[in-house]
Amino acid sequence: MKVATWRGGTRFTLDEAPDPVAGPGQVVVDVTAAGICGTDVHATQGLFPWTPPMIMGHEYSGVVREVGRGVNRRLIGRAVACEPSFGCGTCLHCRNGRISQCAKATRVGGFAERAALPLDCVHPLPKGLDPVTAALAEPASCCLSGLEMFTMPRNATVVVMGGGIMGLLTMAIARRRGAARLVLSDPLEERRQIASKLGARVGGDPSCPIRSRSGGRSRASSARAWWWIRLARACTTA
């Protein structure tokens, strides 16, 4: 099979690798879509502690092509979202669901034609869900995890700082979880428009300069302070 291998910096090579084989309790997935996360980009910039060479890609979906011993063969042909990491299963972190902190954690990259994963790492998808949307399951789960870390009152006002994919997903999930008012702060008009389509009742540009009473531009710090005042008022009146 072909894999995209990160060689450091912005260098990638397209290489041949042995086809993975499903071991006991595992499946092999034909990867149909894989997203490029900000973490992947940051790694190429030296901003994330990954060491090349490695196969990146932790947001991916696919179709099960092979199952190992102990796995129901009915899963073959099923579209799945893939969870890229798994731990030893016995340490304290694994027992508490903090797999990413397991000292023996394994990450299976999705920038490849196929991937072998434990059965617990593949999640069957609803019929008709397209592969690209399905690849967003991993980032969406991160957003959901963040919202589950606190008790959100019914009819709450939720303020999201930043309207990238993670911010927009967080806002959309918060709405489904009962938020009554959604507020997005982002300097890009396109993102604020998308937020409005997703139900945001208030949005604004925190970097927008503000005119002083004398007609000149205020300092950036004053502009940001005024933005926060406006945002606070919006949260209480929206």
Secondary structure, DSSP 8 states (H G I E B T S, - for coil): -EEEEEEETTEEEEEE-------TTEEEEEEEEEE--HHHHHHHTT-S---SSB----EEEEEEEEE-TTS-GGGTT-EEEE--EE--SSSHHHHTT-GGG-TT-EE--SSBSEEEEEGGGEEE--TT--HHHHTTHHHHHHHHHHHTTS---TT-EEEEE--SHHHHHHHHHHHHTT-SEEEEE-S-HHHHHHHHHTT-SEEE-TT---B-TTSSB--HHHHHHHHHHHHHHHHHH-
